[in-house]
Amino acid sequence: MTSRDEPEQGALLGLDDVGGRRRAPRSSAVEVADVDPVARVVLDLQPAHLDREYDYLVPAAMADDAVPGARVRARFGPQDVAGYVVARAATSDHDGRLQPLRRVVSADPVLTPAVLDLARRVAARYAGTVADVLRLAVPPRHARVEAEVLARLAEWAEADGAARPAADGSADRAAPGAAPRPAAPGGDGWPEVWTPYGTGEAFCRHLLAGQAPRGVWSPLPGLQAAADDAPARVPHWAAAIAQAARVTLAGGRRALVVVPDARDVDRVCTALGVAGVEEVERLQADDGPAPRYRAFLHARHGLASVVVGTRAAMFAPVPDLGLVVLWGDGEETLDEPHAPYPAAREVLAMRSEAEGAGFLLGSPGRTVQAQAMLARGWAAEIAAARAVVRARSPRVRALTSVELAHEGPGAAARLPTAAWRTARTALDRGPVLVQVPRTGYLPVVACAACRTAARCTHCHGPLGLGGARATPQCTWCGRLAGTWRCEECGHDRVRAVRVGSERTAEELGRAFTGVPVRVSASSAPGGILASVAADPALVVATPGAEPVAEGGYAAALLLDAATATAGTDLAMATRALHRWIAAAALVRPGPDGQVLLVGDAAPAPTGALVRFDPAGLAERELDERRELDLPPAVRVAAVTGDPDAVRAVVDRVELATPETVLGPVDLPGDDRLEARVRTVLRVPLSDGAELANQLRASLAVRSARREGGTARVQIDPQEML
């Protein structure tokens, strides 16, 4: 066993002889492989200073199974550690004796060279370790599923061209690893869906020709008929993605589509079916270990023409990749919560470059990061002309306090008189969507006398109410606060600060007697609804949970607009607009549909919604961030943890100068816990890669020295984007 030169331990900022003198490993009595007897292995090791490849001998009995990409176990110190073979070689740079591999867990090469290369790039970009990235990229092995898939592949290999059943036995599949099968002849499915976009058809022509175009796409609102004889509808964006995938398959390559949640996976799969695309694989972590690993293996062995999945699918091993699609850029579910915290947008962009695949980023709104891709010329904009946008968009009206000044006392209501009249009229034509920012009943309450926020006496979390007669309860620790009293004035009554979806449905039920009220939210009894009928009804939904209405909604009320744009988050404006446009896109176009934004929201996103112009808002935000040296105009790293540990990590970074370091600042938390601080390092984009490299080296020194405390490093943390 020896480490490869990636990196050399002696290069860790002057740290000499880490861990003391290395003892030569004991000689091995096993017979080694005749050809390429050295296996280079990436081990699943947590410490940052052990992030490198290691050399092991390949026993003769494992010579055929220990192929690059195979799962193995090897001796490291006193224990057996899991890992992957990444290469076989004839010799090793190590002067001493090598340890033999303990066993081959699976001979199936699940780690492809493309995914390994991507893992290394992601680790370097986010100051992480390759082992951390591989935990995200390759799902845990499921032995029964693996045996089933490999047995089926063996049967197909023996058949050598005979009809090969699909995994579910319902259809034939192409030979493993063969070129993807083109779309079914009869499944045209919206062939003109890209026509309204100025550069959309050119994007598709480049995909058909096997090229790698890159586009940032602002989709038009509205729905598409799933079939001429069926009343079902799918969002326009899903139809467009299906056509882009179909064109990619026609060019002889495969496609990967990443979306925020399972509902969007269903919509894309439905659209692909209408477009005549076969061999579509769903890859979602929430499906469970067996379905996820089966989908992973199908993708790995070329049994899927298109892979559609949530965040976990961004590392899917798709061979002959010709197009990567990211839908819903800006959704929090697309940001990985585990180290090294990569964002799907950046991972897919790196993958597009490395594998020569097309890149399509689409979203109802537009993030500043997507706008930055356009500004630096990395991608081209795909958008319809303003006249087409106006014709396809519903009418939008902002009911601000100024707009409602003539309404009198009714203007101060949560549902102003003007909004009530619009909803009542629209209900004669179909369902009405009501979007509210929060789920639950009263998720946030305050003292009824002095308006001080009500907090838990145990953990200081915010108190909320789960029902009209419920006892205040902490939304963090769940403790009841039946004896709560305000710390400021001693009052024992609370009032609503934030109103959730359930309380909104209750209020609307009283305001619209006899009208059905349906709730689509994670906390609702029926959960998140996928679709609703065209019958008159009030549909209360939280952002991202809006169901599709057959034929579109007659109107949409976007309540609590001021709440949506309140706070200090840098992405507050673009995120609010993203949620509003996503809801407005489900409303009927032109005079048949109307969208009302209720409340005094920030002027910039309000104006952008009225104009249906997310690109204009993103461009304005990007210009402001450039002036203020904020991401994405600069590269930012946040080091969070115990004060001494954070100080030690930052002090070893050469780029950490008084001009680039912000902080440390104390972070709010439980008073009973040790203090936590955050230090921010801000450098020009040209120094971003070097900053990540120096932080990786500093973390390696920290783990080698076994420094105490905790320290977490995040490159471009979500809260600063």
Stockholm file with secondary structure:
# STOCKHOLM 1.0

chainA/1-721         MTSRDEPEQGALLGLDDVGGRRRAPRSSAVEVADVDPVARVVLDLQPAHLDREYDYLVPAAMADDAVPGARVRARFGPQDVAGYVVARAATSDHDGRLQPLRRVVSADPVLTPAVLDLARRVAARYAGTVADVLRLAVPPRHARVEAEVLARLAEWAEADGAARPAADGSADRAAPGAAPRPAAPGGDGWPEVWTPYGTGEAFCRHLLAGQAPRGVWSPLPGLQAAADDAPARVPHWAAAIAQAARVTLAGGRRALVVVPDARDVDRVCTALGVAGVEEVERLQADDGPAPRYRAFLHARHGLASVVVGTRAAMFAPVPDLGLVVLWGDGEETLDEPHAPYPAAREVLAMRSEAEGAGFLLGSPGRTVQAQAMLARGWAAEIAAARAVVRARSPRVRALTSVELAHEGPGAAARLPTAAWRTARTALDRGPVLVQVPRTGYLPVVACAACRTAARCTHCHGPLGLGGARATPQCTWCGRLAGTWRCEECGHDRVRAVRVGSERTAEELGRAFTGVPVRVSASSAPGGILASVAADPALVVATPGAEPVAEGGYAAALLLDAATATAGTDLAMATRALHRWIAAAALVRPGPDGQVLLVGDAAPAPTGALVRFDPAGLAERELDERRELDLPPAVRVAAVTGDPDAVRAVVDRVELATPETVLGPVDLPGDDRLEARVRTVLRVPLSDGAELANQLRASLAVRSARREGGTARVQIDPQEML
#=GR chainA/1-721 SS CEECSSSCGGGSTTCCSTTSCCCCCCCCCSCBCSSCCEEEEEECCCSGGGCSEEEEECBGGGTTTCCTTCEEEEEETTEEEEEEEEEEESCCSCSSCCCBEEEEEECSCCSCHHHHHHHHHHHHHTTCCHHHHHHHHSCCCCHHHHHHHHHHHHHHHHHSSSCCBCTTSSSBCCCTTSCCCCCCTTCCCCTTTTTTBTTHHHHHHHHHTTCCCEEEECCCCSEEEEETTEEEEEEHHHHHHHHHHHHHHHTTCEEEEECSSHHHHHHHHHHHHHTTCCCEEEECGGGCHHHHHHHHHHHHTTCCSEEEESGGGGGCCCTTEEEEEEESTTCGGGBCCSTTCCBHHHHHHHHHHHHTCEEEEECSSCCHHHHHHHHTTSSEEECBCHHHHHHHSEEEEEECTTTTGGGGGGGGSSSCHHHHHHHHHHTTTSCEEEECSCCSSBSEEEETTTCCBCBCTTTCCBEEBSSTTCCCEETTTCCBCTTCCCTTTCCCCEEEEECCHHHHHHHHHHHSTTCCEEEESTTSTTCSCSEECSSSCEEEECTTCCCEETTCBSEEEECCHHHHTCSSCTTHHHHHHHHHHHHHTTBCSEEEEEEEEESCCCHHHHHHHHHTCHHHHHHHHHHHHHHHTCTTSEEEEEEEECHHHHHHHHHTCTTCCTTTEEEEEECCCCTTSCCCEEEEEEEEGGGHHHHHHHHHHHHHHHHHHTCCSCEEEEESCGGGC
#=GC SS_cons         CEECSSSCGGGSTTCCSTTSCCCCCCCCCSCBCSSCCEEEEEECCCSGGGCSEEEEECBGGGTTTCCTTCEEEEEETTEEEEEEEEEEESCCSCSSCCCBEEEEEECSCCSCHHHHHHHHHHHHHTTCCHHHHHHHHSCCCCHHHHHHHHHHHHHHHHHSSSCCBCTTSSSBCCCTTSCCCCCCTTCCCCTTTTTTBTTHHHHHHHHHTTCCCEEEECCCCSEEEEETTEEEEEEHHHHHHHHHHHHHHHTTCEEEEECSSHHHHHHHHHHHHHTTCCCEEEECGGGCHHHHHHHHHHHHTTCCSEEEESGGGGGCCCTTEEEEEEESTTCGGGBCCSTTCCBHHHHHHHHHHHHTCEEEEECSSCCHHHHHHHHTTSSEEECBCHHHHHHHSEEEEEECTTTTGGGGGGGGSSSCHHHHHHHHHHTTTSCEEEECSCCSSBSEEEETTTCCBCBCTTTCCBEEBSSTTCCCEETTTCCBCTTCCCTTTCCCCEEEEECCHHHHHHHHHHHSTTCCEEEESTTSTTCSCSEECSSSCEEEECTTCCCEETTCBSEEEECCHHHHTCSSCTTHHHHHHHHHHHHHTTBCSEEEEEEEEESCCCHHHHHHHHHTCHHHHHHHHHHHHHHHTCTTSEEEEEEEECHHHHHHHHHTCTTCCTTTEEEEEECCCCTTSCCCEEEEEEEEGGGHHHHHHHHHHHHHHHHHHTCCSCEEEEESCGGGC
//
